[in-house]
């Protein structure tokens, strides 16, 4: 599978990719992704393994993401 570069420095890129609950406050960790907004809610798991691309409407797994800061 091709690698997807996510440029978080660009505002349009930041809003394009979302956690499973629709937030844009996600961050990569060692082997998964984590969402700050989800962590602030009760009974919501802030850890997940794929982001949602709102432009292409596809899920992109963590192993395909490369952050270009």
N, C-alpha and C positions, 0 to 999 in steps of 0.2 A: 504494500500500500504506500502511496506517496506521502511524504511528510508535508504537513500544513504549517506554514509559518504564521504566527500570530504576532503582529506588531502592536504591542500594548501602548507604545508611545503615541500612536495616532488615536485621536478621539473616536473616529468612525470605527476603527477596529475594536476598541474597548467595548463599545455598545453592541457590536455584531455578535460576539460570543457570550453565551449565558450558561449559568448552572442549570440543573434540572428543574429548579423552582423559578427560573426566569431572571435571576439576579446577575449583575455584571461585576460583582465584587469578588470574583473567584481568583485564586492564586494557585500556581503549581507547587506541589511538594515533591518529596522523593519519588513516590510511585503512584500518586493519585492527585486529585485536585481538591481544593478546600474553598468554601465560600464564607466570607465574613458575615454577610447578611443572614445566611442560614444558621450560623453559629449563635446568633443573637436571639433566635426563636426557640421556643420550647418544643420538644418532640420532633425536631428536624435534624437529620444527620447532615452535618456540613461537609462530609467527605463524599466524593464521587469520582468516577473514572472516565467521564467523557463530557465535553462541552457541546452545547447546541449552537450550530451556526444558523443564525436567523436569516442570513442571505440565501444560503443553499438549502436550508431546512434539513440538514443532516447532522447526525451525531458524530463528533470527532473524538476518538479515544485518546487518552493521555499519551500513549506511546507514539502517536502521530504528531503531537504538538511540539514545536520548537519556538520558544519565545525569542523574538528579535527586538531587543530593547534599544 
